[in-house]
Amino acid sequence: MLKLRLSRGGTKKRPVYKVVVADSRFARDGRFIEKVGFFNPLLPKEKKERVGLEAERIKYWLGQGAQPTTRVARILGENELMPMPANGNNPNKAVPKKERNKKEKDNKEAPKEAAPKEEAPKEAAPKEEAPKEAAAAEEKK
Protein backbone atom coordinates (compact mmCIF):
# COMPACT_ATOMS: atom_id res chain seq x y z
CA MET A 1 0.00 0.00 0.00
CA LEU A 2 1.30 3.44 -0.86
CA LYS A 3 1.55 6.01 1.90
CA LEU A 4 2.16 9.74 1.98
CA ARG A 5 4.26 10.09 5.10
CA LEU A 6 7.06 11.98 6.80
CA SER A 7 10.67 10.85 6.56
CA ARG A 8 12.92 12.29 9.27
CA GLY A 9 16.12 14.11 8.48
CA GLY A 10 18.23 16.76 10.20
CA THR A 11 20.40 16.36 13.25
CA LYS A 12 19.79 15.28 16.81
CA LYS A 13 17.04 17.44 18.39
CA ARG A 14 16.75 19.48 15.15
CA PRO A 15 14.33 17.49 12.96
CA VAL A 16 13.43 18.33 9.40
CA TYR A 17 10.99 16.07 7.57
CA LYS A 18 10.50 15.19 3.91
CA VAL A 19 6.98 14.43 2.75
CA VAL A 20 7.43 11.29 0.66
CA VAL A 21 5.42 8.67 -1.18
CA ALA A 22 6.59 5.25 0.00
CA ASP A 23 5.46 1.67 0.22
CA SER A 24 4.11 1.08 3.73
CA ARG A 25 6.47 -1.89 4.17
CA PHE A 26 9.60 0.26 3.81
CA ALA A 27 11.38 1.79 6.82
CA ARG A 28 10.39 5.29 7.89
CA ASP A 29 13.66 6.87 6.74
CA GLY A 30 14.38 4.23 4.12
CA ARG A 31 13.54 3.83 0.47
CA PHE A 32 10.78 5.98 -0.99
CA ILE A 33 9.24 6.46 -4.42
CA GLU A 34 9.11 10.25 -4.65
CA LYS A 35 9.72 13.31 -2.48
CA VAL A 36 6.71 15.63 -2.70
CA GLY A 37 7.48 18.23 -0.03
CA PHE A 38 9.09 19.12 3.27
CA PHE A 39 8.07 20.09 6.80
CA ASN A 40 10.14 21.99 9.37
CA PRO A 41 8.40 21.82 12.78
CA LEU A 42 10.93 24.16 14.42
CA LEU A 43 9.70 27.22 12.52
CA PRO A 44 6.63 29.18 13.67
CA LYS A 45 3.32 28.26 12.03
CA GLU A 46 3.04 31.68 10.36
CA LYS A 47 6.23 31.28 8.27
CA LYS A 48 5.94 30.11 4.67
CA GLU A 49 9.22 28.20 4.96
CA ARG A 50 7.68 25.79 7.51
CA VAL A 51 5.93 23.69 4.84
CA GLY A 52 6.64 23.22 1.16
CA LEU A 53 4.45 20.95 -0.96
CA GLU A 54 4.23 20.01 -4.65
CA ALA A 55 0.45 20.22 -4.98
CA GLU A 56 0.14 18.61 -8.43
CA ARG A 57 2.23 15.57 -7.51
CA ILE A 58 0.37 15.11 -4.21
CA LYS A 59 -2.99 15.20 -6.01
CA TYR A 60 -1.65 12.69 -8.53
CA TRP A 61 -0.54 10.24 -5.82
CA LEU A 62 -3.81 10.66 -3.90
CA GLY A 63 -5.58 9.82 -7.17
CA GLN A 64 -3.43 6.69 -7.47
CA GLY A 65 -4.67 5.50 -4.06
CA ALA A 66 -1.88 6.66 -1.75
CA GLN A 67 -3.14 7.11 1.82
CA PRO A 68 -1.73 9.97 3.94
CA THR A 69 -0.77 9.36 7.54
CA THR A 70 -2.64 11.38 10.17
CA ARG A 71 0.10 14.02 10.47
CA VAL A 72 0.46 14.40 6.69
CA ALA A 73 -3.33 14.57 6.35
CA ARG A 74 -3.36 17.49 8.79
CA ILE A 75 -0.58 19.24 6.85
CA LEU A 76 -2.46 18.72 3.57
CA GLY A 77 -5.70 19.90 5.19
CA GLU A 78 -4.04 23.09 6.42
CA ASN A 79 -2.79 23.74 2.88
CA GLU A 80 -6.24 22.94 1.41
CA LEU A 81 -5.06 20.01 -0.72
CA MET A 82 -7.63 17.71 0.88
CA PRO A 83 -10.40 18.05 3.49
CA MET A 84 -9.15 18.56 7.02
CA PRO A 85 -9.35 15.28 8.99
CA ALA A 86 -11.49 15.07 12.11
CA ASN A 87 -9.73 15.78 15.38
CA GLY A 88 -8.82 12.72 17.38
CA ASN A 89 -9.84 12.30 21.00
CA ASN A 90 -7.28 11.13 23.52
CA PRO A 91 -8.59 12.05 26.97
CA ASN A 92 -5.65 10.31 28.67
CA LYS A 93 -3.05 12.55 27.02
CA ALA A 94 -3.25 15.22 29.73
CA VAL A 95 -3.15 12.73 32.61
CA PRO A 96 0.32 12.03 34.07
CA LYS A 97 1.62 8.54 33.33
CA LYS A 98 1.63 7.39 36.98
CA GLU A 99 -2.03 8.27 37.38
CA ARG A 100 -2.86 6.58 34.06
CA ASN A 101 -1.25 3.35 35.28
CA LYS A 102 -3.30 3.50 38.50
CA LYS A 103 -6.51 3.89 36.49
CA GLU A 104 -5.57 0.97 34.24
CA LYS A 105 -4.99 -1.24 37.29
CA ASP A 106 -8.33 -0.16 38.74
CA ASN A 107 -10.06 -0.93 35.43
CA LYS A 108 -8.50 -4.39 35.30
CA GLU A 109 -9.73 -5.17 38.82
CA ALA A 110 -13.19 -3.77 38.19
CA PRO A 111 -14.31 -6.43 35.66
CA LYS A 112 -13.56 -9.16 38.20
CA GLU A 113 -15.94 -7.49 40.64
CA ALA A 114 -18.50 -6.84 37.90
CA ALA A 115 -18.58 -10.47 36.77
CA PRO A 116 -20.65 -11.77 39.73
CA LYS A 117 -23.10 -8.91 39.23
CA GLU A 118 -23.67 -10.07 35.66
CA GLU A 119 -24.34 -13.63 36.82
CA ALA A 120 -27.04 -12.56 39.26
CA PRO A 121 -29.43 -11.25 36.57
CA LYS A 122 -28.94 -14.49 34.61
CA GLU A 123 -30.22 -16.42 37.62
CA ALA A 124 -33.16 -14.08 37.92
CA ALA A 125 -34.08 -14.51 34.26
CA PRO A 126 -35.14 -18.19 34.51
CA LYS A 127 -37.36 -17.31 37.49
CA GLU A 128 -39.21 -14.85 35.29
CA GLU A 129 -39.74 -17.52 32.67
CA ALA A 130 -41.27 -19.95 35.17
CA PRO A 131 -44.38 -17.80 35.83
CA LYS A 132 -44.83 -17.42 32.06
CA GLU A 133 -44.84 -21.20 31.71
CA ALA A 134 -47.32 -21.47 34.55
CA ALA A 135 -49.51 -18.83 32.91
CA ALA A 136 -49.32 -20.68 29.62
CA ALA A 137 -50.32 -23.93 31.37
CA GLU A 138 -53.31 -22.17 32.95
CA GLU A 139 -54.39 -20.84 29.56
CA LYS A 140 -54.37 -24.38 28.14
CA LYS A 141 -56.80 -25.50 30.86
Secondary structure, 3 states (H helix, E strand, C coil): CEEEEEEEEEECCEEEEEEEEEECCCCCCCCCCEEEEEECCCCCCCCHHHEEECHHHHHHHHHCCCEECHHHHHHHHHCCCCCCCCCCCCCCCCCCHHHHHHHHHHHHHHHHHHHHHHHHHHHHHHHHHHHHHHHHHHHHC
